[in-house]
């Protein structure tokens, strides 16, 4: 059976860790899989193709010439705080690093945005005061706190 070909996929450049990264990423999501691995003559992976939640990615072992940067990231919309917490913890473990506003880097150097699904609606609310409150709430956060963002959106003071 022929493999389905997706016309557009994001390709990330790795320095020898593409297969390890792909196996790690596909363990994080229920609806994820490695779809193909092309190998070099010595057996090492050259290109790993995978899907995360229906989105195709390619991980290329291109060597040390180009490094991953925050200029490109994978954004994951999470329905619950438990999902945010689980993904955040897994991605920063073993050498990853936290940043601001729901951003982090995993141990391979790939940047991620772990955000509540509801944040998009909050940030496009027609009431500019609500948007300002939500923005003020998430700007100092590292991992996003869904309850605090919802409280800011509703105008509920959470400070003691």
ROSE-4610 file (N, C-alpha, C; in Angstrom, 1 decimal, always signed):
// ROSE-4610
residu = [X/X/X/X/X/X/X/X/X/X/X/X/X/X/X/X/X/X/X/X/X/X/X/X/X/X/X/X/X/X/X/X/X/X/X/X/X/X/X/X/X/X/X/X/X/X/X/X/X/X/X/X/X/X/X/X/X/X/X/X/X/X/X/X/X/X/X/X/X/X/X/X/X/X/X/X/X/X/X/X/X/X/X/X/X/X/X/X/X/X/X/X/X/X/X/X/X/X/X/X/X/X/X/X/X/X/X/X/X/X/X/X/X/X/X/X/X/X/X/X/X/X/X/X/X/X/X/X/X/X/X/X/X/X/X/X/X/X/X/X/X/X/X/X/X/X/X/X/X/X/X/X/X/X/X/X/X/X/X/X/X/X/X/X/X/X/X/X/X/X/X/X/X/X/X/X/X/X/X/X/X/X/X/X/X/X/X/X/X/X/X/X/X/X/X/X/X/X/X/X/X/X/X/X/X/X/X/X/X/X/X/X/X/X/X/X/X/X/X/X/X/X/X/X/X/X/X/X/X/X/X/X/X/X/X/X/X/X/X/X/X/X/X/X/X/X/X/X/X/X/X/X/X/X/X/X/X/X/X/X/X/X/X/X/X/X/X/X/X/X/X/X/X/X/X/X/X/X/X/X/X/X/X/X/X/X/X/X/X/X/X/X/X/X/X/X/X/X/X/X/X/X/X/X/X/X/X/X/X/X/X/X/X/X/X/X/X/X/X/X/X/X/X/X/X/X/X/X/X/X/X/X/X/X/X/X/X/X/X/X/X/X/X/X/X/X/X/X/X/X/X/X/X/X/X/X/X/X/X/X/X/X/X/X/X/X/X/X/X/X/X/X/X/X/X/X/X/X/X/X/X/X/X/X/X/X/X/X/X/X/X/X/X/X/X/X/X/X/X/X/X/X/X/X/X/X/X/X/X/X/X/X/X/X/X/X/X/X/X/X/X/X/X/X/X/X/X/X/X/X/X/X/X/X/X/X/X/X/X/X/X/X/X/X/X/X/X/X/X/X/X/X/X/X/X/X/X/X/X/X/X/X/X/X/X/X/X/X/X/X/X/X/X/X/X/X/X/X/X/X]
num = [1/1/1/2/2/2/3/3/3/4/4/4/5/5/5/6/6/6/7/7/7/8/8/8/9/9/9/10/10/10/11/11/11/12/12/12/13/13/13/14/14/14/15/15/15/16/16/16/17/17/17/18/18/18/19/19/19/20/20/20/21/21/21/22/22/22/23/23/23/24/24/24/25/25/25/26/26/26/27/27/27/28/28/28/29/29/29/30/30/30/31/31/31/32/32/32/33/33/33/34/34/34/35/35/35/36/36/36/37/37/37/38/38/38/39/39/39/40/40/40/41/41/41/42/42/42/43/43/43/44/44/44/45/45/45/46/46/46/47/47/47/48/48/48/49/49/49/50/50/50/51/51/51/52/52/52/53/53/53/54/54/54/55/55/55/56/56/56/57/57/57/58/58/58/59/59/59/60/60/60/61/61/61/62/62/62/63/63/63/64/64/64/65/65/65/66/66/66/67/67/67/68/68/68/69/69/69/70/70/70/71/71/71/72/72/72/73/73/73/74/74/74/75/75/75/76/76/76/77/77/77/78/78/78/79/79/79/80/80/80/81/81/81/82/82/82/83/83/83/84/84/84/85/85/85/86/86/86/87/87/87/88/88/88/89/89/89/90/90/90/91/91/91/92/92/92/93/93/93/94/94/94/95/95/95/96/96/96/97/97/97/98/98/98/99/99/99/100/100/100/101/101/101/102/102/102/103/103/103/104/104/104/105/105/105/106/106/106/107/107/107/108/108/108/109/109/109/110/110/110/111/111/111/112/112/112/113/113/113/114/114/114/115/115/115/116/116/116/117/117/117/118/118/118/119/119/119/120/120/120/121/121/121/122/122/122/123/123/123/124/124/124/125/125/125/126/126/126/127/127/127/128/128/128/129/129/129/130/130/130/131/131/131/132/132/132/133/133/133/134/134/134/135/135/135/136/136/136/137/137/137/138/138/138/139/139/139/140/140/140/141/141/141/142/142/142/143/143/143/144/144/144/145/145/145/146/146/146/147/147/147/148/148/148/149/149/149/150/150/150/151/151/151/152/152/152/153/153/153/154/154/154/155/155/155/156/156/156/157/157/157/158/158/158/159/159/159/160/160/160]
x = [+0.8/+0.0/+0.9/+0.6/+1.4/+1.2/+2.2/+2.2/+1.6/+0.7/+0.0/+1.1/+1.1/+2.1/+1.5/+2.0/+1.4/+2.3/+1.7/+2.4/+3.2/+2.8/+3.5/+3.8/+5.1/+5.5/+6.6/+6.7/+7.8/+9.0/+10.1/+11.4/+12.3/+12.7/+13.6/+14.9/+16.0/+17.4/+18.0/+18.4/+19.1/+20.5/+21.3/+22.7/+22.8/+22.2/+22.4/+21.3/+20.4/+19.4/+18.0/+17.8/+16.5/+15.7/+16.2/+15.4/+15.1/+16.0/+15.7/+14.7/+14.7/+13.8/+12.4/+12.3/+11.0/+10.4/+11.2/+10.6/+10.1/+10.8/+10.4/+9.1/+9.0/+7.8/+6.6/+6.8/+5.6/+5.1/+5.9/+5.4/+4.6/+4.7/+4.0/+2.5/+2.2/+0.8/+0.2/-1.0/-1.7/-1.9/-2.1/-2.3/-1.0/+0.0/+1.3/+2.0/+2.8/+3.5/+4.6/+5.6/+6.7/+6.2/+6.2/+5.7/+6.8/+8.0/+9.1/+10.5/+11.5/+12.8/+13.7/+14.4/+15.4/+16.7/+17.5/+18.8/+20.0/+21.1/+22.3/+22.9/+24.0/+24.6/+25.0/+25.4/+25.9/+24.8/+23.5/+22.4/+21.8/+22.5/+22.0/+20.9/+19.9/+18.8/+19.3/+18.8/+19.1/+17.8/+16.6/+15.4/+14.4/+13.7/+12.6/+11.4/+10.3/+9.1/+8.1/+7.3/+6.4/+5.2/+4.1/+2.9/+2.6/+2.3/+1.8/+0.5/-0.5/-1.9/-2.3/-1.9/-2.3/-1.4/-0.5/+0.4/+1.8/+2.2/+3.4/+4.6/+5.7/+7.0/+8.1/+9.2/+10.4/+11.5/+12.3/+13.4/+14.6/+15.5/+16.7/+17.9/+18.7/+20.0/+21.0/+21.0/+21.8/+23.2/+23.5/+24.8/+24.8/+25.9/+26.0/+26.0/+25.8/+25.9/+24.8/+23.5/+22.4/+21.8/+21.5/+20.9/+19.5/+18.7/+17.3/+17.3/+16.3/+16.2/+14.7/+14.4/+13.1/+12.3/+12.9/+12.2/+11.2/+11.4/+10.4/+10.1/+8.8/+8.4/+7.1/+6.9/+5.6/+4.7/+3.5/+2.5/+1.5/+1.2/+0.3/-0.8/-2.1/-3.2/-3.7/-3.8/-4.2/-5.5/-6.4/-7.7/-7.8/-6.8/-6.8/-5.5/-5.5/-4.2/-3.4/-4.1/-3.4/-2.6/-3.1/-2.4/-1.3/-1.5/-0.4/+0.7/+0.4/+1.4/+2.2/+1.5/+2.1/+3.1/+2.7/+3.6/+4.7/+4.4/+5.5/+6.6/+6.2/+7.1/+8.0/+7.3/+8.0/+9.0/+8.6/+9.5/+10.6/+10.5/+11.6/+12.5/+12.1/+12.9/+14.2/+15.2/+16.5/+17.2/+17.2/+18.0/+17.2/+15.9/+15.1/+15.1/+14.5/+14.5/+13.2/+12.8/+11.6/+11.9/+10.9/+11.0/+9.8/+9.3/+8.2/+7.0/+5.8/+4.5/+4.2/+4.5/+4.2/+5.2/+6.3/+7.4/+8.4/+9.0/+10.1/+10.9/+12.1/+12.9/+13.1/+13.0/+13.2/+14.7/+15.1/+16.5/+17.2/+16.5/+17.1/+17.3/+16.7/+16.8/+15.6/+14.6/+13.4/+12.5/+12.0/+11.1/+9.6/+8.9/+7.5/+6.7/+5.5/+4.5/+3.4/+3.3/+2.3/+1.2/+0.1/-0.9/-2.3/-3.1/-4.5/-5.3/-6.1/-6.9/-7.8/-8.2/-9.1/-8.4/-7.0/-6.3/-6.6/-6.8/-7.1/-8.4/-9.4/-10.7/-10.5/-9.7/-9.5/-8.8/-7.8/-7.0/-7.7/-8.8/-9.6/-10.9/-11.1/-12.3/-12.6/-13.8/-14.0/-13.8/-13.8/-13.6/-12.0/-11.5/-10.1/-9.6/-10.4/-10.0/-9.8/-10.6/-10.4/-9.1/-8.9/-7.6/-6.4/-6.5/-5.4/-5.2/-6.2/-6.1/-5.4/-5.9/-5.3/-3.8/-3.5/-2.1/-1.3/-1.7/-1.0/-0.8/-1.8/-1.7/-0.6/-0.6/+0.3/+1.7/+2.0/+3.3/+4.3/+4.1/+5.1/+5.2/+4.2/+4.2/+5.2/+5.7/+6.5/+5.5/+5.2/+4.1/+2.8/+1.9/+0.7/-0.3/-1.0/-1.9/-3.3/-4.0/-5.4/-6.3/-6.4/-7.3/-7.0/-5.8/-5.4/-5.8/-5.6/-6.0/-7.5/-8.2/-9.7/-10.2/-9.5/-9.9/-9.6/-8.5/-8.2/-9.2/-9.5/-10.5/-11.8/-12.2/-13.5/-13.4/-12.2/-12.1/-12.1/-11.7/-11.7/-10.3/-10.2/-8.8/-8.4/-7.2/-6.7/-5.6/-5.2/-4.2/-4.8/-3.9/-4.4/-4.2]
y = [-1.2/+0.0/+1.2/+2.2/+3.4/+4.3/+4.9/+5.9/+7.2/+7.8/+9.0/+10.1/+10.9/+12.0/+13.3/+14.0/+15.4/+16.4/+17.3/+18.2/+19.2/+19.6/+20.6/+20.0/+20.2/+19.7/+20.6/+20.9/+21.7/+20.8/+21.2/+20.4/+21.1/+20.4/+20.9/+20.2/+21.0/+20.5/+20.1/+18.9/+18.4/+18.0/+17.8/+17.4/+16.0/+15.0/+13.6/+13.0/+13.8/+13.4/+13.3/+13.3/+13.3/+12.1/+10.9/+9.7/+9.7/+10.0/+10.0/+11.1/+12.2/+13.3/+12.8/+12.2/+11.8/+10.7/+9.8/+8.8/+9.4/+10.4/+11.2/+11.9/+12.7/+13.5/+12.6/+11.5/+10.6/+9.9/+9.8/+9.3/+10.3/+11.6/+12.6/+12.7/+12.3/+12.5/+11.1/+11.0/+9.7/+9.6/+10.6/+10.6/+11.0/+10.3/+10.6/+9.3/+9.4/+8.3/+8.7/+7.9/+8.0/+7.4/+8.1/+7.6/+7.1/+7.5/+7.0/+7.4/+6.6/+6.9/+6.6/+7.6/+7.3/+7.3/+6.3/+6.0/+6.3/+6.6/+6.8/+5.4/+5.3/+3.9/+3.3/+4.0/+3.4/+3.1/+3.3/+2.9/+4.1/+5.2/+6.3/+7.0/+7.5/+8.2/+9.5/+9.7/+11.0/+11.9/+11.3/+12.1/+11.2/+11.8/+11.1/+11.9/+11.2/+11.9/+11.4/+12.3/+12.0/+12.8/+12.4/+13.2/+13.3/+14.5/+14.8/+15.5/+14.8/+15.3/+15.7/+14.8/+15.0/+16.0/+16.6/+17.6/+16.9/+17.0/+16.3/+17.2/+16.5/+17.2/+16.3/+16.9/+16.2/+16.6/+15.6/+15.9/+15.5/+16.4/+16.1/+16.1/+15.1/+15.1/+15.8/+17.1/+17.9/+18.2/+18.0/+18.3/+19.6/+20.1/+21.2/+22.6/+22.6/+23.9/+24.9/+24.4/+25.3/+24.7/+25.6/+25.3/+25.7/+25.0/+25.3/+26.6/+27.5/+28.7/+28.9/+29.9/+30.3/+30.8/+31.2/+31.7/+30.7/+29.5/+28.5/+27.6/+27.3/+26.5/+25.7/+24.7/+24.0/+24.5/+24.9/+25.4/+24.3/+24.0/+22.9/+23.6/+23.5/+24.0/+22.8/+23.1/+22.1/+22.5/+21.5/+21.7/+21.9/+21.3/+21.3/+21.7/+22.1/+22.4/+21.1/+20.0/+18.8/+18.4/+18.7/+18.5/+19.5/+20.7/+21.7/+21.2/+20.8/+20.4/+19.2/+18.2/+17.0/+17.3/+18.0/+18.3/+19.2/+20.2/+21.1/+20.3/+19.5/+18.7/+17.8/+17.1/+16.2/+16.9/+18.1/+18.8/+19.5/+20.0/+20.6/+19.6/+18.4/+17.4/+17.1/+16.7/+16.2/+17.2/+18.5/+19.5/+20.5/+20.5/+21.5/+22.7/+23.8/+25.1/+25.9/+26.5/+27.3/+28.7/+29.3/+30.6/+31.4/+32.4/+33.2/+32.9/+33.2/+33.2/+31.9/+30.8/+29.4/+28.9/+29.5/+29.0/+28.2/+27.2/+26.4/+25.8/+25.4/+24.6/+23.2/+22.2/+20.8/+20.5/+19.3/+19.0/+18.9/+18.9/+18.9/+20.3/+21.3/+22.6/+23.1/+22.3/+22.7/+23.5/+24.6/+25.5/+25.1/+25.2/+24.8/+25.9/+26.1/+26.9/+26.0/+25.9/+25.1/+26.0/+26.1/+27.1/+26.5/+27.1/+26.7/+26.9/+26.0/+26.1/+27.4/+27.8/+28.9/+30.3/+30.3/+31.5/+32.3/+31.6/+32.3/+33.1/+32.5/+33.2/+34.4/+34.2/+35.3/+36.5/+36.2/+37.2/+37.9/+37.3/+37.9/+38.4/+38.5/+39.0/+40.4/+40.8/+42.2/+43.3/+42.9/+43.8/+44.0/+45.2/+45.4/+45.3/+45.6/+45.6/+44.1/+43.2/+41.8/+41.3/+41.7/+41.3/+41.8/+43.0/+43.7/+42.9/+42.5/+41.8/+40.4/+39.7/+38.4/+38.6/+39.6/+39.8/+40.1/+41.0/+41.3/+40.1/+39.2/+38.0/+37.0/+36.8/+35.8/+36.3/+37.6/+38.1/+37.6/+37.7/+37.2/+35.7/+35.0/+33.5/+32.8/+31.7/+30.8/+29.8/+28.7/+27.8/+28.5/+28.5/+29.2/+28.5/+29.3/+28.9/+29.2/+28.2/+28.4/+29.0/+28.6/+29.2/+30.7/+31.1/+32.5/+33.3/+32.7/+33.4/+33.6/+32.6/+32.7/+33.7/+33.8/+34.8/+36.2/+36.4/+37.7/+38.1/+37.1/+37.4/+37.8/+37.1/+37.5/+38.7/+39.2/+40.4/+40.1/+38.9/+38.4/+38.7/+39.4/+39.6/+38.3/+37.9/+36.6/+36.9/+38.2/+38.5/+38.6/+38.3/+38.3/+39.7]
z = [+0.0/+0.0/+0.0/-0.8/-1.0/+0.2/+0.7/+1.8/+1.3/+2.1/+1.7/+1.8/+0.7/+0.7/+1.0/+2.0/+2.3/+1.5/+0.8/+0.0/+0.8/+2.0/+2.7/+4.1/+4.5/+5.8/+6.3/+7.5/+8.1/+8.3/+8.0/+8.2/+9.2/+10.2/+11.2/+11.0/+11.2/+11.0/+12.3/+12.4/+13.6/+13.3/+14.4/+14.2/+14.8/+14.1/+14.4/+15.4/+15.9/+16.8/+16.3/+15.0/+14.4/+14.8/+14.7/+15.0/+16.5/+17.4/+18.8/+19.1/+18.5/+18.7/+18.2/+17.0/+16.5/+17.4/+17.9/+18.8/+20.1/+20.6/+21.8/+21.5/+20.4/+20.1/+19.9/+19.2/+18.9/+20.2/+21.2/+22.5/+23.3/+23.0/+23.7/+23.3/+22.1/+21.6/+21.2/+21.6/+21.2/+19.7/+19.0/+17.6/+16.8/+17.1/+16.4/+15.9/+14.9/+14.3/+13.5/+13.4/+12.4/+11.1/+10.0/+8.8/+7.8/+8.0/+7.1/+7.7/+7.5/+7.9/+6.7/+6.2/+5.1/+5.8/+5.4/+6.1/+5.2/+5.8/+5.1/+4.9/+4.0/+3.8/+5.1/+6.1/+7.4/+8.3/+7.9/+8.7/+9.6/+9.7/+10.5/+9.8/+10.5/+9.9/+9.2/+8.0/+7.3/+7.5/+7.2/+7.3/+8.0/+9.0/+9.7/+9.4/+8.9/+8.7/+9.7/+10.3/+11.3/+11.3/+11.9/+12.1/+13.6/+14.0/+15.3/+15.2/+15.7/+15.7/+14.2/+13.3/+11.9/+11.1/+11.7/+11.0/+10.7/+9.5/+9.0/+9.4/+9.8/+10.0/+9.5/+9.1/+8.7/+9.6/+10.1/+10.9/+10.1/+9.8/+8.9/+9.8/+9.7/+10.3/+9.3/+9.4/+8.4/+8.9/+10.2/+10.7/+11.5/+11.9/+12.8/+12.0/+10.7/+10.0/+10.4/+10.6/+11.0/+12.3/+13.2/+14.5/+14.6/+15.3/+15.6/+16.4/+16.1/+16.9/+17.3/+18.1/+18.5/+17.3/+16.2/+15.1/+14.5/+14.8/+14.3/+15.5/+15.7/+16.9/+16.5/+17.3/+17.2/+18.3/+17.9/+18.9/+19.1/+20.4/+20.8/+21.6/+21.1/+21.9/+22.8/+24.1/+25.1/+25.7/+25.8/+26.4/+27.9/+28.6/+30.1/+30.6/+31.9/+32.6/+32.7/+32.9/+33.1/+31.8/+30.6/+29.4/+29.2/+29.6/+29.6/+30.5/+31.7/+32.7/+32.2/+31.6/+31.1/+30.0/+29.0/+27.9/+28.3/+29.1/+29.6/+30.3/+31.3/+32.1/+31.2/+30.2/+29.4/+28.5/+28.0/+27.0/+27.7/+28.9/+29.6/+30.3/+30.4/+31.1/+30.4/+31.2/+30.6/+29.8/+30.2/+29.5/+28.7/+28.7/+28.1/+28.9/+28.4/+29.2/+29.0/+30.1/+30.1/+29.5/+28.9/+28.5/+29.0/+28.3/+28.8/+27.9/+28.4/+27.7/+27.1/+27.7/+27.2/+26.3/+26.1/+25.2/+26.0/+25.4/+25.9/+24.8/+25.2/+24.3/+24.9/+24.0/+24.5/+24.5/+24.9/+25.1/+23.7/+22.6/+21.3/+20.7/+21.4/+21.0/+20.2/+20.0/+19.3/+20.2/+19.7/+20.5/+20.3/+21.4/+21.5/+22.2/+21.8/+22.5/+23.0/+24.3/+25.0/+25.5/+24.9/+25.2/+25.4/+26.2/+26.3/+25.0/+24.6/+23.4/+23.5/+24.7/+24.9/+24.7/+24.7/+24.6/+23.3/+22.2/+20.9/+21.0/+21.6/+21.8/+22.8/+23.8/+24.7/+24.1/+23.2/+22.6/+21.4/+21.0/+19.9/+20.4/+21.7/+22.3/+21.8/+21.4/+21.0/+22.0/+23.3/+24.4/+24.6/+24.2/+24.4/+25.8/+26.8/+28.2/+28.6/+28.1/+28.4/+27.8/+26.6/+25.9/+26.7/+27.1/+27.9/+29.2/+29.9/+31.1/+30.9/+29.9/+29.6/+29.2/+28.4/+28.0/+29.2/+30.1/+31.3/+32.2/+32.2/+33.0/+32.4/+31.1/+30.6/+30.4/+30.2/+29.9/+31.0/+32.3/+33.2/+33.4/+32.9/+33.1/+32.3/+32.8/+32.0/+31.4/+32.2/+31.8/+32.1/+31.1/+31.2/+32.2/+32.9/+34.0/+33.4/+33.0/+32.4/+33.3/+34.6/+35.5/+35.7/+35.8/+36.0/+34.7/+33.6/+32.3/+32.2/+32.6/+32.6/+33.6/+34.7/+35.7/+35.2/+34.6/+34.0/+32.9/+32.1/+31.0/+31.6/+32.7/+33.3/+34.2/+34.5/+35.3/+36.8/+37.1/+38.5/+39.1/+40.1/+40.7/+41.5/+41.2/+41.9/+42.9/+43.0/+44.0/+45.4/+46.4/+47.8/+48.4]
